[in-house]
Amino acid sequence: MFQRFGGRPGNLAHLDRVEALVRARFALAPDLLVLVAEERTRLPGFPPAETVVRFWTGPDTRYRLRFFKPAAGVAPADLPPAWLLPSLIDDGDPDCC
């Protein structure tokens, strides 16, 4: 559906794997949008790279996950249980996470 731009070419497989983990954990349909990005951080006390996932279950319901590690290091055990989905709603608060 969408083509990934930017980033390291060798990292695309890790981003795809994280997307598949999120889709499986939260039983997301193939037509729902899931965005996975690895972002560099320069803030003191933060790791040099973190993985951010945003996904939608409807036109007005967006969710956000943040892993304080590169996409290559994200494992199934890092994902929250599916029953915590309501707590992952992204309301746009810039001070969160």
N, C-alpha and C positions, 0 to 999 in steps of 0.2 A: 504494500500500500504506500508506504513512505520510504524514501531512500535516506540513509544516514549520511550526513556531511560532517567534515572536520574530524578532529581526533586522530588517534593512531590507527592505521589500518588493521594492525594485529589485535586491536582491542575490540573490534566489531563482534567477534565471536563471543566475547565475555558479555557484552551488552545484550546480545541476542539471548544468551543463556539466562541472564538475570530477568529479562522480559518473560521468558518461558517459565521461570520459577514463580514469578508474580502471578502470571496467568493461571498456573496450576493451583497455587495456594488459595487464591480468591475465586476460583472457578469463573474466570472472565471469558466471555464469548470471543471468538476470533475477530468479530467486527468492532469490538471496543478498542479505543485508542489507549495505548500504553507507551509512554515515553521514558526512556532510560538514558541517563547522561552521566558521564564521569567528569567531575568538576575539580579543577585545581584550587586549593585554598592557600592563602598566604597569611591567615590570621594566627597570632600566637596561640599555642595550645591546641590547634586543630591539626589533623593529619594532612600531609601534602596533597592527598586526593580523597574525594568522597564520591559516592554513587548516589544519585538522586533519581527517584522513580515517581512519575505522576501518571495517574490513570483516571478514566472517567467511567461511570456506570450509567450515566444518563447525561442529558444536556446541561444540567445544573449541578451535578454531583461529581466533584473532583477529589481525588485522594492523593496523598503525598507520603512517600517513605524516604528516609535518608539513612544511608549506611556510611559510617565513618571509616571507610576503607575503599580501595580501588575495586572496580567491578570484578577483576580477576579473583579477588578474595571473598566475594559474597557467596555464601553457602546457604542451602535450604534452612539450616538451623538459625540463620540470621533473621529470617522473616518472622513477623509476629504471627500468632495463630489466626486463623480466618475469623474467629468470633470477635477479634479486636477491630475489624474493619470500620465500624462506626467511629472509633477514636482516631482514625487516620484521615478524616475529612479535612481537606485543605481549604480553609476559609479565607486565605489570602493574607493572614496575619504575618507581617514581615519579621516579627520578633520570635516567631515560633521556629524551632528546630534549626 
